[in-house]
Amino acid sequence: MASFGERVPTEGKGQQEGNAASKGKTNSDVEEKNQQEEVDEQSMEEEIKMMKGNSDGESDDEEGKEDLSSDEMDVDEEVQEQVYMLMEKVSTNPFDYSSHVQLLAALGQCGSGVKHHLQAARECMAKEFPLTAELWLPWLRDAIAELEEIEEEEKGEREQVKKLFDRAVSDYLSPDLWIEYVGFMVSGLGDPGGLAVARAVCDRALTALSLHPPAGKSVWDACRELEQALLSTLEGTCGHPESHKAVREQRERVDSLYRRQLGLPLQNMDSTLAEYESWLGHPVDPDVRKAYDRAWKELQEFQPFEEALLSTTSSKLTEWQAYLAFLHDRNDPARIITTYERALVDNCLNYDLWIQYTEWLDGCLQTGEQVISAHHRATRNCPWVSALWQGCLRAHERGRTDLDTMKDVFSRALEVGFVQPEEHIALWETFLDFLRRRTTFPNGSKELEELREWYTKAVQTLCQTGSGLPNPAIPLLKHWARIEAHLCGNLSKARELWEEVLKDNTARADSSSWLEFYQLERECGSLEGCRRVLHRGVQSTTVNTHLVCNQLLLFEREHGSLVQWDVARERVQARLRRIGEQYQKEEERMRQKKELQMEREREKTIRDKAKKSEQRSARKRGGEQGEGSAPTKKQRGVYGAALPEEVPSHSPGEVKKFNEGENRMDTAVEKGVVDSNSASRTVFVSNLSLNLSDPVQQLHSALGPFGSITGIKLGGKEDKSAGESSNHGRQFRGFAYVMFHDEESVKEVLKHDRMPLDGRPMFLSRCRPPGEKRERSFKYNLGMEPDKVFISGLPFSLTESELHKLCTKHSEVSKTRIVTNRAGKSKGLAYVELATAADASRLVLALNDQEVGGRHISVAISQPPARRPKQSAPLIAPRGRARTQLALIPRSLHRQVGEKVEQKKTPNSEPASSSQVEGNTNEKPKGLTNADFSRMLLKK
């Protein structure tokens, strides 16, 4: 069951679902309900004004603030301010669910002096949202308490509380609410007709919860206690109870309740059987025993599903779906309805489950108050789903609802504001189909005119919502044209509508539009009209033109003369020739563009290879200059960042450990390497700023909160000339190894990848043991993420806190992330994670194309494109262009390639150097050994 604050705010004005329409009331009832809602809304506004006071003057504001404290003197000032702020938020945005819940909680802390404010806040929330049992129970108990305080109960006061109970039990299936309802009706047995009303409520409670295995017994017990209390009263007032007719009838009623309950598979059935036998004074008869055994066996079949639900703490959707599939196979409609209602308590915002439930009701029951109620509750819980509104309209049509109610439901659906134009189109088609089915053709003048008015309104509305896209009203225009031609016999109107369709460039270029127009002319028009449409189609289409051409030639073969066929053939040949020439030009242009792009990629690859070769040569020359020399410009890299050194592999026998006192690593063989034993507890940190004053201390402060750090080793070669005080005796290269006490700390640290340090994002990754290959994987999702939005065009100076504040004005934000480059500078892009897909849709509607910091931003549901596999470009230029390409390769690289070729020809040659190996793209680069450096020095 959803908790007090579990439900997230949903979007749109489609939340305003009227209870009158959901219960199939008449027009007068609908008008009465609308008037009552207006009165409630006005009273809510008056309460807000009274509590906030007049903001025009300071004295008036103080007087308004004193209103709450005057009712209850012990109200804290902070609570008062919170109430004022929340009431302002609710009045500004009545669809903010969380603000409603917070307002009720704040008013509940203010004591009994603010009852009228609390009542108004509850009515305001119930108008927009269905309430959970946790929200209804305090409201109902307050209403009962006020009723008990009245010395002389006025006529209709108890009836008002009963209506409040009826509203409560209609939102969700709740055993607690039904038991409270039965208890309230029992307290009114002394009223005229109270017993009959109480028994009617008991029958409703048993109908709703008889097939609820965990909670059904409690409801049966509550209803039976009522009848047993009446029996005790009759037996105490009658001299001879056994011979009294009323006593016998009452005993039969209690006995019937026992028998009915024992025939149902409910938990704790054995205690009910023992209680029944104790009440009878003898064992039950064989028929009751047989029904009890059958119900017990059925309960054992349900028990695994019930236990799975109890062992799960999440939404339990998977368990509910398995339970429902089992019941569908048994074909037990009453139990299926109860199980759907139970599942929807835990998954009230899962629109797929609502669609599944309502479609099953449409197929099983087809019509009735229960079907209409389920459809309306679905639209109240998930108003942003067009399919639910469509199902609601069809359910009303099956129930033969009047036109005014249909219009009311349709108008509320339009107020939601769907994200996709297709959702609007489908909703309009459903309503227009209803109007078409109620119209009598061709003589239904009034209904027909109304149908045409609604089609005109639909076309105008859809053209406004579909800006920047192909005309979304085209499907409706085509359908309207077919109605005019086939049902009304108005071919001129149909042609006029088709001309409106063909004004759209996309429809005019598509052959299917012309073929549909031709088919309409063929069925309702003339041969000359068909010929005219096909000739126009041949000249206008650019997509599948051959289909229209073939249809024109076939038409002339069947209905035209030889001259007409010759004219058609010449026109078809000329048109196909022009299209072929345009296609060849387009292919040539695309081929040239592709070749140019491939040429640029090859040039870039060769330049990158040459640049890397020069960098390696510079690093080699820098190493020969001595360990104490400062790194040169080429050693520092293109953008000033230090080049990472390669970590050679070591045998398992080499032992390395951290020196905690100096925060550096001492190795037995070579320095700067993490052994395989400590690799699982080490995090590799890269992309660090070279301007860090004390990298070790700053890394310790940044990563220390996530686990116990046993050592930090900076990346780079030893710098003996720098001294121990400078970067701990190492040439800092922008990366480091951080060793933790346990692996759990490493997992926690990796969750904070790209956290900023000194304005740059730190890249955190698992330290790989020697010899292990790097696993390359994309960090984020590639599919559609309905609860996340992608924002582009943001100002580069916008911070995450400012973005979070901007988004929280419209939806409940879970997380924000601004995309930055390696230097920590914003790219003007951001991802915002919302609580639900409804929040994401509402944020798209609210912020898309809005101006932020002088720039218009674009907001859309996150759906990253699929990543294409990388294609390795050839490193050797094609024939005829080799001279141009080789001119971009440095001479040193030419020598390395040549030396490599000669080395391959000499079987006993010495091992190649790292620069020579790099010239061969088919082999992996190898690190230089001490023997290589010694050999190079001797040659020099």
N, C-alpha and C positions, 0 to 999 in steps of 0.2 A: 504494500500500500504506500502510495506517495506520502512523504513526510510533510511537515508543516511548511518547509521552504524548498522542497525538491523541485517543484514544477518551475520551469523556466519561462520567461515571458515570451509570448507568441506575438505575431505581427498582424498588422492591418486592421482595418475597421470591420473586417469580416468576423471579428470576435463578437460583434453585436448580434447575437442570435436570439430571436424572440421565443419565449416559452409558449406563447399562444400558437405560433405556427407549428412548433414541434408536437403539440398535442391535438392538432387538427381542429382548432376552434373556428367559429364562424367569424364573419367580418366584424360584427359588433364586438366580439371578444378581443379581436386583434386591435381594434381602435381603442377599447378600454385599456388593454395592456400598454399600448403606446402612450396613452395619456398618463398612465401610472408611472411609466418610465420617465416621462418628462417632469412629472411632479417630483420624483425621487432625485432627478438630476438637479432641478432647481433648489430642492431642499439641501442637497449636498453643497451647492455653490453658496447658499446662504450660511451654512455652517462654517465653511471655509472663511468667508468674509467676516463672520462674527468672531471666529477665533483669531484671525490675523489682524483684524482692525483696519482702519482706513489708512492706507499708506501715504496719503497726501500730506498729512500733518503729523508731527512728532507726538503730540498729545493724543491724537487718535490712535496711533500705533501702540502707545503705552496702555491705553484703555483696552485695546484688543488683546494684548498679551495678558492683562489682568483677568480676562474672562475665564481662562482655564484654571488659574490658581485660585480664583474666587470660589469655584465649585469644590475644589479639594485643596486645602491649604498645604498639605504635605507633598505636593507634586514638586519634583526636582526641576530646577530651571533648565538643566541640560535636556531633560525629557521634554519640556515644553518647546524648547527650540527645535528639537528633533521632530516633534509633531508638526510644528509650523512648516518646517522644510519639506517633510514628506507629503503633507496635504497640498503644498504648492506643486510638487512633482506630479502627484496624482491628477490634479486639476489640469496641468499642462499636457501630460501624456497618460490618458486613462488606460492604456494598454501595457503599462509597465507592471508586470505581475509582482516582481520582487518589491517594488515600492508599496504596493497594496498590502503585502504580507508584513512588511516592516511597520507600516502605519498601524495596522491592527495590533501588533505586538506592543508598540509604543503607547497606544491608547489604553491597552490592557493594564499598563503599569500606572496609569493615572488615577485609578480608583473608581468608585461608583459615581463620582460627581460629573463624569463626562459620558454618561450613558447615551445621551442623544447624539454626541459626536461619534461614538463607537457604532451606533446603529446606522447612522448615515454612511460611514465608511464601509460597513459590511454590505449595505445595499448597493453602493457604488461598485464594489468589487464583484458582487454576484451578478451584476448587470452585464459585465464584460467577460467573466470567466466562470466555468464550473468549479465548485469548491470541493475540496477533499473533506473527509470525515473529521480530520483534525481541526478544520476551520468551522465546520458546521456545529460540532458538539458544544463549544463554548457559547455560540450564538443561541442555540436551542435552550441550553440550561439557563442562560440569562433571561430568555423569554418566559420560561416556566417559573423562574424565581419572581419575576415581576407580576405574573399572574397570581401567584400565591400570596403576594403582599396586598392584593386588592381585597378589601373587606367584603364588599358586595360586588361580586363578579358581574360585570355588565354583559349584556347579551352580545355575542359575537366575539368576545375577547378570546375564549377558548377556540373558537373557529379560526381565528387569525393564527394562533399557534399551530393548529392542525395543518393549515395551508403552508406554514413555514416548514413543517415536517415533510409535507408532500414535495416541496421544492428540494429539500435536502436529499431524500432517497432517490430522486430522479437523476441526480448528477452521476453518482457512481454506486456500485453495489457494495454496501457496507453493513455487516451484521451488527456492529455497534449502534448504528443509527436506527436500524429496525427494532432492536431490543429497547432502545430508549423511546421509540415511538409507541411500542406496545405498552410500556410502563406508563407513559403519559395518558394513554387512552384508558387504562385500568383505573387511574385516579379520577376519572370522570364518570364512573358507573352510576353515580347518584343522579346525574342529569337526565332529563326526559330523553328517552331513546339512546342513552349512553351505552347500554349493553349491546345493542345492535351495531352501533358504530364501532365499538371496540372489537366485536367479532369480525366485522368487515376488515378492519386493519390487520387483525391476526391472520385472516385468510390471505391477504396480500403479502404479508411477511412470509408465510409458509410457501406461497407460490414462488417468491423470489429466492428463498434460501433452502427449500426442502432438499435440493440436490447439491448442497454445498457440504461436502464430507467433513471438513474441519469444524465449521461453525453451525451446521444445520441443527445439531442436537440442542444447542443453547436456545435457539429460536423456538423449537418444538417445546422445550421445557417451559419457556416463558408463557407460551399460549396455553399450555396444559395447566399451568398453575392458576391461570384465570378461571378455567372451568372447574378445577378442584376447589378453589375458594368459594365459588358459587354453590357447589355441591355441599360443602361443609355448612354454609349458611342455611341452605334448605333443610338439611338434616337436623340442624339445631332448632329450627323454628317449627318443625312438624312433629306431631305426637307419634305418629306411626310412619317412619320414613319409608319402610319397605312397601307399604301399600299406597303411598302417595304418588300420584301420576307424575308430578313435576320432578320428584326425586328420581324416579325411574328413568325419565327422559334425560336428566342431567348425568346420571351414571352411564347411560348409553353413550352420551356425547364424550365423556372422559374415556370410556373404553374404546370408542372409535379413534380417538387421537392416539392412544397407545398402539392400537393395531396398525394404523397408517404409518406411524413412526418406525415401528419394528420391521416394516416391509421395505425400508429405504436403507441403502448402504451408507451409514453415517458412522463416524468414529465413536468409540465408547458405547457400542450397541449393547454389549453385555450388561452394563450397568442399568440401561433402560429396561432390559428384559427382567433383571432381578427386581427392579422397582415395580414393574407391572405385576409380577407374580406375588410380591408382597402386598400390593393393593388388592389383588384378587383373593388372596388367601389360599390359592391352590395353583398348580402348574397350568401353563397356558394350553389351549386346545391344539390339536394337531395341525389345523390350518394355519394358525399363527406361527407355530414352530416351523412349518414348511416354508412360509414366507420369510421368516427370520433367517433360516439357513441359506436360502437363495440370495438374500441381500448380503449376508456375510461373505459368501463366495464372490459376489460381485465386488465387494469392498476390497478383497484381497487382490483383485485385478487392478484396481485403481491405486492401491497402496504404493507401488514403486514410483509412480508419477508424483504422488503427494510427498513422499520422502525426498525425491529429487528437488522439489520446490522448497522444502524446508531447509535443505542443505546448501542452497544457493542464496547469496546475499545481494546479487546484482539485479538487473531488470528481469532476469529469468525468462527471457524471450525464447531461447532455445528449448528450455524445458516445457514452456507453455505450448510451443508449436508441436512438440512430440506428443503431448497430452491430447491436443486437439486432433492430430492425425489419427490417434488411436480411437477417439470418440467418433470421428467421421466414418471410420470403418464399421463401427457398431451401429451407425445410423440411429442415434438417440437424440432427436432435436431438442428436447427440454434440457437435457444435461449439457448439450453443446452450447446452448444459449448461456447457461449459468457459468460454464467454463470460460467462454469468451468475455463475459462481464468481469469475472475474476482476473483474467489476464490483462484486461484494459486498465484495471486499477494500478497495476505496476508499470504499464506501458501506455499511458494515456496520450503521449505525444508521438507514438509510432503510427504514422498514417497508413503504412502497409497493413498493419493489423486491423485498423478500422475499415480499410477497403475490403479486406478478406471477410470481415464480420458482416458488413452491410451487403456485400454481394451474396453471401450465403443466405442471409435473411430474405433478400429479394427472390432468390431461387426457391427457398423452402416455404416461407410464409406469403411472399409476394406483396401483400398489403396488410394494413392493420395499424393500430396505434403503436404497437411495439416496434414495428419497422420504421415508422415515421420518427419515433423518438430516438431510435438508434442513429438514424441519418443526421438528425439535428445535433445530437451530442457529438457525433464525429466532426461536424463542421465547427462546433464550439471549441473542441480541443485542438483541431488542426485546420484552422481557417485558410491557411495559405495553400492548400492542396485543391486544385481545380477539380480533380476527379471526384472528390467527396461532394462538392457542390453539384456536380452533374448527377451523381447518384441520388442526391437529395431531391433534385427537381424531378427525376424519373419516378422516384418513390411517391411523390405527391401526385404525379400524373396517374400512376396506377391506382391510387386511392381516390381518384376523381375529385381532387381539390379544386376549389374555385379559382378563377383567373387572378383575383386580387391577391390571394395568398401566394400564388406562383410568382407574381410580379414582386411581392415583398421579399421572397427568398432570393430571387434573381438579383434584385437591387442590392441586397446585403452582400451577395457574392461579388458583385462588381466593385464594391467599396474596398475589397481586400487589396487590389492592386497586385496582380501576379507578375512575376519577373519575366517569364517567357511569353512572347506573343501567341505561341501555339496554345497555351492554356486559356487565353482570352477567346481564341477562335473556337476551341472545343466547347467552352461554356456558352457562347452565343449560339453555336449550332444546336446544342441541346435544347435551349429555350425556343429557338425558331422552329425546330422540329415539333415541339409541343404545340406551338401556334398553328403550324401547318396541319397537324392532325385534327385540330378542332375546327378547321375551316372547311366549309362546304363549297366545293367547286362545281361548276364555274359561277353559280348564282349567289354565293354567300358574300354579298356586297360589303356589309359592315365588317365581318370577320376578315374578309380579303383585304380591305383597306387598312385595317389594323395590322395585318401581317406585313403589308408593304411598308407601312410606317416603321415597324420594328426592323425590317431589313435595311431601310434607309438609315436608321439610327445606328445599326450595327456597323454598316460600312463607314459612316462618319467617325465612329468611335475607334474602330480598328485602324483607320488611316492615321489617326492622331497618335496612337500608341506604337505604331510600327515605323517610326521615322528612321531613315538610314538603311532600311531593309527593303526587299521586294514587298510589294503591296500585300499586306496580310489579309486584306479583304477579298482577295481573288477567289478563294474557295467558296465564300458566301455569294459572291456575284455569279459564279457559275451555277451554283445550286438554285439561286433565285431565277436565273435565266431558264433553267429547265422547268421550274414550276410554271413560269409564265407561258412557256411554249406548250408543254404537255397538258397541264391541268387547267390553265386559264384560256388557252388558245390565242394568246396575245403574242404573235410572232414578232411584231414590230418592237414591243418592249423587250423581248428576249434578245433581239439583235442590238438594241441600244445598250443593254447590259454587257453583251459580249464586246462591243466596241470599247466600253469602259475597261474591260479586262485587258484588251490588246493595247491600251495606252501604256501599260507597264512594259518596260524594255525587256525584262526577263521573260515575261509571258509571251511577248511578241516574237522573241527569238527562238522559242521552244516549239518544236514541231507538234508536240502533244496538244497544245492549245488550239492550233489550227485544225487538227484532226477532230478534236471534240466539237469545235464550231461547225466543221463539215458534217459531222454525224447529226448534230441538231438540225441543220438545214436539210439533210437527207430524210430525217424522220418527219419534220413538220413544215419544211419549206418547199422550194421549187428546184428544178434541175439547174436553172440559170444561177440561182443563189449558190448552189453547191460549186458550180464551175467558178464563180467569182471568188468564193472563199479559198478554193485550192490555188488559183492563180496568185492571189495575194500572199498565200502562205509560202509558195515557192520563192517569191521575191523577198520575203521578210525573214525567213528562218535562217539561223546559223547553227542550230543544234539538231542533228539528225535530219538534215534537209532532204536526204534521199527518200525518207519515208513519205514526205508530202509529195515529192516528185513521182514516186511510184504510184501513189494514190491518184494523182491527176491523170497519169497515163492510163491507169485501169478504168477510171471514170469515163474518159473519152472513148476507150474501146467499147464500153458497154452502152453509152448514151450519146456519143458525139459522132459527127461526120468525119470523113477523111481529112477535110481541110482543118477542122478543129483539132484533130489528132496531130496533124503536121505542126500546127501552131504550138500546141502543147509540147511536142517533142523538141522543137527548136528552143523554146523558152527553158525547158528543163536542161538541155545540153549546155546552153549558154550559162545558166545559173551554176550548174555543177562545175563547169570549167572555171568560172570566177572563184568559186569556193576552193577548188583545187589549187589555183595559183596563190590565193591568200594563205592556204595551209602550207604550201611549200615555202613561201616567204617567212612565215612564222617559224617553221622548222629550221630554216637556215639561220634566222636570227637567234633562236634558242641554241643552235649548235655552236654558233660563234661565241655566244655568251658563255656557254659551258667550256669551250676551249680556252677562252680568255681567263676564266676562273681557274681552270686546271693549270694554266701557264703561271699564273700568279702564285698558286700554291707550290709549284715546283721551285720557282725562284725563292720563295720564302723558306722552303726546306733547305735549299743549298746555302742560303745566307745564314740560317740558324746553324747548320753544320760547320760552316767556316767560323762563325763567331765562337762556337764551343771549342773548336780547335785552337783558336787564338787564346782563349781563356786558359786552356790547359797548358799551352806553351808558356804563357805568362806566369802561371802558378809554378811551373817547373823552374823557370828562370829565377823566380822569387825564392824558391827553396835553395838554389845554389848560392844565392847572395849571403845566406847565413840566417841563423835562427833569430838573431836580434834585430834584423832589418824590419822596417815597417811595411805593411802590405801596400802594394802599388794600386793604381787606379783599376787596372784590369783584374787584379786579384779581388778587389772589392765588388766586382760585378757591374752590370750595366746601370742599375738603379741605386748603387751605393750600398747594397746589402752584401754581407759577407757570404762567400760561396761555401756551402756545406762540404765537409770532407767525407770521403767514403770510409765506412767502418769495415775493416777487414775481418774475415772470419777467423775463429780460433778453435783450438781443440778443446774438448771438455775438461782436459786436465789443467788448463790454465785457471787459476783462482784469482778473483778480483773482489774487492770489498770496498765499502764506503768508510771514510774516516769522518765520524760525526763531528769531531771537534773542529775540523777545518773545512767541512762541507765540500770535500773533493775526493776523487776516487784514486786509490793506489792499486796498481796492477803489478803482477809478477813478471809479465812479459812485455806488454805494450799498454800504453795509457789511453784513456778515452773510450773504452769498450765495456759494454754491459754483458756479463756472462749469462748463460742460459738459466742458471738457478734463480737469479734476481730479475730476469726479464719480465716475468709475469707480474711483478710488483713495481714495475717502473713505467713511467709515462714519458713519452717523447713530446716536448714542447717546442714549437717552431713559430716562425713569423714574429719573433720578438723584436722590439725596437733596439737599434744599436746605441741609442742615446740613454739607455737605462743607467742611472747613477750607481746602483748596487743591485745587479740582477738577482743574486742569490737571496738577498733579504726580501726583495720585492716579490720574487716567486714564492718564497716561504709565506709571506703575508697573504698572497692571493690564493694559494692552493692549500694552505695549512688548515683552514676550517673544514675541509672535506676528509681529512684523515691525518694520521701521524706520519710526518716526513722524517725519514732516517738519513737522507742525504740528497744533495743537489750537485750535479756535475755540469759545468758549462761546456758547450760545444766549441771546438777550436783547438789549435795547436798550443803547446806551452809557450809562454812568453817569459823567458827567464830575465830579460832586461826590464820587464815592467814591474817586477816585485810582487810580493804576495798581497799587497794592499790593493792592487789594481785588478779588478775582476777575478780575484783569487788566483792570480798567477797564470791566466789563460787569455789568449786573444779571443775575445767574445765574438762569435759569428752569428748571433741571432737565434740560437737554438740551445736546448739544454735537456738533460736527463734528470728526472725527479723520481727518487725511490721512496716508496711508502712502506709502512710496516706490514700491511696485509693487502690481499687482492681485492677485498671489498672496498677499500678506499680508492683503488684504481677505478673500479666500476662507477663509483660516485663521482669522481673527477671527470671521467669521460662524458658524463651527462651535461657538463658545463662547457662543452667545446665552443670555441670562439668567444669566450668571455673576454672583455677588454682589459688590457693592462697598459697603462700610459698612453691611452688613445688608440691602440692597435689591438685587433682580435688575436688571441692566442689560439693556435691550432694544436689541439690535444689529441694524441693518438696513442694506441698501445705500442709499447716498445717491442720490436720484433727480435726474437732470439737469433743468433748467428745462423745464417743459411736459410732462414725462412723468407719466402717471397711475400712481397707486399700485396695485400688484398685490396683491390680497387672496387669500390662500391659507392653508389650515389647516396648521399646522406638523407635526402628528403624523398617524399612520395612522388610518383610520376602520374598516378591516376587522378581522377576527380575527387576533390575533398569538399563535400557540401557544407562543412562547418568551418571552412577557412576561406578568406577572401584575399585576393592579390590586388595591391594598390600601386599604381605607377604615376609618374609625373609629380611626385612630392618635392617640396623644396629641399635642397641639400642641407640646409641648416636645421631642419626639423628634427627634434630629438624624440626618443622613444616615449618619454613621459608625456610630451605634447601630443604625440600620435595616440597614446592610450587615452588621454583626456578627451581628444576629439571623437574617438570611436565610442567611448562609454556614454556619450550623450544619447546614442541611438540604440545600443545593444549592450548585452552583457559580455564583456571581453575576458577571455581566458589568458591570452598571451599575445604579445606583439613582437615582431622581429623586423628591423630595418636592415636591408641588404647592404653590405659594405664591401669595399675592396680590401686588399691585403693591408693597406695603410690605415684602415679604420674609417675611411671617408665614405659618406653615404652615396649610394648610386641613385637615389630618388625612388627606390622601390621598397616595398614592405609587404609582409604577410601578417595577417591578423587572425588569430584563432578565436572563434566564438563558442559559446556554450552549446548551441544547437544550430541545425541548418536553418531554422526559422530566423534566428538572430542574424545569420550571414545574409539571408535574403533581404532582411529589413535594412541592414547596413549598406547593401548594394543600392537599394532604392534611395536611401537617404543621402549618400555621399557621392554617388557617381556623377561626374561632370561638375562637381562643386569647386569653387575657388578656395585654395588654401595657400596662404603666403604669396598671393599674386600669381599662382599657377593653377590651372584646371587639372584636377586629378581624375584618373580613371580607376574605377572599382569594379571587380568582377569576381565570380566564384573561382577559387583556385583550381586550375586544371593544367599542370605543366605538360608540355608536349613530350611525346616519347623520344628518348635519346637514341639518335642514330648511331650505329657502330662506326668507329673511326676507320677510315680507309687510308692505308699507307700509300703516299704518293711516291712514284719512282724517283730515285735520286739522280738518275742519268738522263740528260736531256734527249729528246728525240732527234732523229737524223735531220741534218740540214740546219739545226739551231745549236749545235754543240759549241761552236766558237763563242756565241753570245753568252751561253750559260757558263762555260769554263772561265770566261773573263771575270766572273764574280767570285771565283774560288782563289784564296790566297796561294802563293807559291809554296809556302810551307806544307799546305795540305796536299799539293801535287807530289811533293817529294815523299810524303808519308805513304800515299797510295802506291807510288812506284816502288818504294822500298818494300812494301808489303808483298807486292807481286814477286819481286826478286827473292824475298825470303821464302815464299812458297816453293820456288823452283829449287832452292838449296836445301837438301834434306837434313844436313847437319848444321844448320845455321843456329845462332843463339836465339834465345827468347826475345820476342819483339817488345818494344817499350809500349807504354800506355798510349802515347800519341799515335804510334803505328797501328796498334790494335784498333784504335778508334776509326782509322780510315776504312776498315772493313766493317760494313754495316751488318754483316751476318753473324758477327761474333760479339760477345759481351765484353766490355772493358774490364781489365784486370788491374789491381793496384800494383805499384812498383815495390819491389822488395829491396832489402839492403844490398843484395848482390847487384841489382840493376844500377843503383846509385854509385856503387863502387866501380862498376864497369864503365859507366859514363864518365866518372871522374878520371879514370886512368886513360881513357881515350882523349880526354881534353888535355 
